[in-house]
Amino acid sequence: MGDYVYEEKKNYEGKNVKALGSTFEEGKPDATGNWLAKLTTHEERLGYLRTALRYWYSNEWYGSEKRKQEA
Amino acid sequence: MTDETLKSIDKATTELLEKAKKDEIGTVFSRAEQIKPCPVGLEESCCKICAMGPCRLPRTKKALQKERVGVCGATIDTIVARNFARRVAAGVASHSDHAREVAETFIKTARGESQGFSIKDEIKLMEVALDFGVEIENKEVKEIALDLGGRVLEEFGRQNGELRYVRKAPLKRQEIWKKFGVIPRGIDREVVEIMHRTHMGVDQDYHHILLQTTRCALADGWGGSMISTDLQDIMFGTPVPVLGSINLGVLKDDEVNVIVHGHEPLLPELLVVASKDPEIKALTEKVNAKGVNLAGMCCSANEVLMRHGIPCAGNFLQQELALVTGAVELMTVDVQCEMQGLQSVAECFHTRLITTSDRAKIEGATHIEFHPEHGFDTAKKILKLAIENYPNRRHEVYIPEYSQDIVAGFSHETINYLLGGLFRASYRPLNDNIINGRIRGVAGVVGCNNVRTIHDSGHITMIKELVKNDVLVLTTGCAAMACGKAGLLVPEAASKYAGSGLAEVCETVGIPPVLHMGSCVDNSRILIAATAMVKEGGLGDDIGDLPVAGAAPEWMSEKALAIGQYFVASGVYTVFGTTWPTMGSDRVTEHLFEEYEDMFKGMWAFEPDPVEGAKLMVSHIEKKRKALGIDKSRERVLFDMAMRRAIE
């Protein structure tokens, strides 16, 4: 914790609070952020479609579109 | 004498303009000084669809609106609407013919008939297969791809029914489209029908013409463009965050410079692979070059940048200037936005201009046709030509020392992941931060460059104004490249340019305040991102309810009009700069600028001043926030079960 930098900021009530500053690593990445590579099996990929892309590929997801009558 | 430094806000551009002027090389900038826009054409008050005309009906005649009729009796409203419709149809045709080429290559890849291509993104394959009703369980990748490819091709020639992607839109949006009868049937059919309806003596009610224009435009956004994006993702990979660099300074004095210019990423993908081939490397050593430096131009650049981090040399108005450096051995062009003037500039140097599409040749250029069956061989052949040309440099090379880091690759899927994680990927954090006011809304600022404006100025001025007002910006095409050059596409830009609320969110997530979403066909990604925001909940149940707006401050092409029309028809308030092509008719303009809001909850606006344009967008965003009841901070109330039951 000692290495972290804290900044004085105002919160929503206008009070001064101590907030954690930047924690990113210096420098430039030498590879792409290929998060899709984490999904290796067919089941994982299907699971990703049903959860991450649930807006379209999960039967249980309605979000704000839940309605009595379908369009 | 003109001052070249006033023509662009980009120093690399102005330095090369000075050089072009000194060397007496004509470019789009110098030609624009000699040719002023036709005032009648500018307001589209001219009809030349039959040989009884052309009928010129400009406003300058001071005639009453009802007296402005052509020889056949067509009113100025009909004439302006027909001209607008045809321009939108041309834009739709361009994106969709791109899609057809990609679809055909996709099928050949699935059959194993293409050279150098493969199915790289099986997740996206499954996703799109589900969109098209393809069974994905217990089937091989090749089998799924073949089935999908066949169904995708059917989208072009279908005569009746609905485009499949339409079902991805919010349900309420689909209801609106149904109500006005604008759901596209088949992509080609909608373009053909516009050409028929706007023939002499057919559709002569501007409301009716514009409805078909809307249907045709939707066949682009929710058809051709979406097909291009998705199939390219399947074959080349869905973009993920990647670091690249941009501007003419990416060219290298001691390497063989090859620029890929155009829109279809098929050959450029193979040039990327071929440039790493041992045979190519050995050949570069023979000519004493340090390697092959592949760089992109226009949307081809966006495609290879966001998938491979290949440097981007510049946007539309920089295409000739790249050759003025004298450092380019070879430029390939395929389709769209390639100026014929390139060949004249190439002839001033040693540069070889290579046309590669069977649909596009340029007089004087070398034609090496790309076919996926022997695509890799073609890519190597082109690189060999470039290497052979390296010793032929006959002018002093001048490469401006300007290049900028850029982070690209913000596909809809990546934004979803960055906001929420792998399996809990979600737009919830974005929606929440819009609701709590840290982010006021989202704007899509896209489109071309136009030599009638100061190069890149409209984009950058507007976008800085938006992010300053806590509006998250999504960008594509030449607008995205302008942002890259101005340093807006790196995470550090958040603290430098964004309002405190937006900066806070960007720093937390680790994203820039302006997200590079790809090429011009990738505006379809913005439609999907907007749909995801709706489906996530809390911001209404339609794209038209969202606090969002769109803009193309430096537009010039017919494709931009098609994009704008499908954004408007999808419920997005869309501001265009530079010029507006229905100014010849008050009624057509009023219909698109005002009445469309009642019909589609999205409408057009025209504002040449980018700051005023940004203000219009922010004002619209505030209007939507007010309608959603999120314009004022409210006390947070934790609902118990009884309270929840009471609201059902």
Interface residues (C-beta under 8 A of the other chain):
Chain A: Y12 S22 F24 K28 P29 T32 G33 N34 W35 L36 K38 L39 R45 L46 G47 Y48 L49 T51 A52 L53 Y55 W56 Y57 W61 G63 S64 E65 R67 E70 A71
Chain B: D121 E122 I123 M126 E127 L130 D131 K168 P170 L171 K172 Q174 E175 K178 G237 T238 V240 P241 V242 L243 G309 D405 G409 E413 T414 N416 Y417 G420 L422 F423 R424 A425 S426 P491 E507 G510 T531 A532 V534 K535 E536 G537 G538 L539 G540 D541 S633
